[in-house]
Amino acid sequence: QVQLQESGPGLVKPSETLSLICTVSGGSISPYYWSWIRQPPGKGLEWIGYIYYSGSTNYSPSLKSRVTMSVDTSKNQFSLKVNSVTAADTAVYYCARWYCIGNTCYHMDVWGKGTTVTVSS
Amino acid sequence: QTVVTQEPSFSVSPGGTVTLTCGLSSGSVSTGYYPSWYQQTPGQAPRTLIYNTNTRSSGVPDRFSGSILGNKAALTITGAQADDECDYYCVLYVGSGIRVFGGGTKVTVI
């Protein structure tokens, strides 16, 4: 059974870079699409973007200028970086796997438990 | 930017039926938006209820169903139970690989 685990610093200073890793266990990172999603305290979910196991990416237009995703197939991990963070980036960050058939992806079928990141000095 | 709209809240009686909707700030939702619905209980990661408009995810009770109603995607809960009280989110594919979450609907069973 595939499991995802988010890891990274729980506290980031304003203007610095938030860095998270999602480790995939119980299965392979290929040939799947993987996403990051976040949820500010008391608010709704926000799709940040996705990365294919080959490294191709697509980001939410609202975050595109500050977000970078990458994949390390040798470690079965993918990562998220958000630069120039502010308090508005404080959220629970989830990683998730997409269920796809061919080139059509339908839903995120496996989720990590989420990790809380607070932006504060 | 595309905004996906959901009712902020809904109340339903135990055993009752409620239909949540998922629309677009501009335009109509069709099957080509591949609507999916997620359920989230407090402190937990979301789980998929419905994908590709009306396909129930594995293990999801058949009291949950998805459809297109008018110009929106819809999630209907038939025979609501107490543990259906939580938050529900839709996700739409808006093109160019981009997905957008709706703002979520908080369902209360009273």
Interface residues (C-beta under 8 A of the other chain):
Chain A: S35 I37 G44 L45 E46 W47 Y50 N58 S60 P61 S62 Y94 A96 Y99 T104 C105 Y106 H107 M108 D109 W111 G112 K113 G114
Chain B: Q1 Y34 S36 Y38 Q40 A45 P46 R47 T48 Y51 N52 T55 S57 D87 Y89 V91 Y93 S96 G97 I98 R99 V100 F101 G102 G103 G104
